[in-house]
């Protein structure tokens, strides 16, 4: 089950049902089961605090993924900075909703086991993001 929360932001996410169905499709396509996923929309300051407290990283980011997976069951927390997503959408010349969906699926792909540390990993992650973004319209 996917649950949605907000911390330190007035952002209202309106596509909960569609997004939950889409994430289930992504999980099943990767031979995984969707378990308990929490998507926490927050501010830059909130995600910076999480980054420093739990990861000892002193920088802003658009998403932090905490993995609690068990076997093929995907469980985890996705902390998403709405501020950073908005900035990135402007920087990349894309719509906010499109960038937000990319970040959400990016977090789920981390839970599935994809990484983005090397150039090859990044290319694979982007290809998966693009593929699953194209399927979002089908759910």
C-alpha positions, -999 to 999 in steps of 0.1 A, spaced: 0 0 0 12 35 -8 6 62 17 12 99 11 22 125 37 35 161 39 61 176 62 69 213 63 50 221 31 15 230 21 18 209 -11 -14 189 -19 -8 158 -40 -39 151 -60 -30 120 -80 -28 94 -52 -49 67 -67 -34 70 -102 2 71 -88 -5 41 -65 -18 20 -95 12 31 -116 37 22 -89 21 -12 -85 25 -17 -123 62 -7 -121 67 -32 -92 50 -60 -110 69 -53 -142 101 -57 -122 89 -90 -106 83 -74 -72 53 -69 -50 43 -35 -37 45 -35 1 43 -5 24 56 26 7 54 60 23 58 90 0 66 121 22 64 154 3 85 180 22 105 212 19 142 217 11 149 224 47 131 193 59 150 170 35 183 187 44 176 178 80 168 142 71 200 141 49 222 154 77 206 134 106 204 100 89 230 101 61 255 127 74 252 145 41 251 183 43 234 191 10 200 195 -6 186 168 -28 153 161 -45 147 126 -30 160 104 -2 150 68 -3 150 46 28 149 9 19 130 -16 42 125 -42 15 121 -79 24 126 -104 -4 105 -94 -34 83 -71 -13 90 -34 -17 89 -14 15 104 20 21 101 57 26 105 82 -2 112 117 11 107 142 -18 116 178 -16 88 197 -35 111 228 -36 139 209 -53 115 192 -78 101 226 -87 136 240 -92 147 210 -113 115 213 -135 124 249 -142 161 240 -148 153 212 -172 124 230 -189 98 204 -180 64 205 -162 64 202 -124 41 171 -125 64 154 -150 95 160 -129 76 149 -97 66 116 -114 102 111 -125 114 115 -89 88 92 -75 96 64 -99 133 71 -93 128 64 -56 108 32 -64 136 20 -88 161 25 -59 139 1 -38 139 -24 -66 177 -23 -66 187 1 -93 216 25 -85 229 58 -99 266 59 -89 283 52 -122 277 65 -157 263 31 -167 240 30 -136 227 65 -144 220 56 -180 202 25 -170 182 44 -143 172 71 -168 161 45 -194 139 28 -167 125 61 -156 116 71 -192 101 37 -199 79 37 -168 69 73 -173 56 63 -207 35 36 -191 19 60 -165 -6 72 -191 -18 36 -195 -30 30 -159 
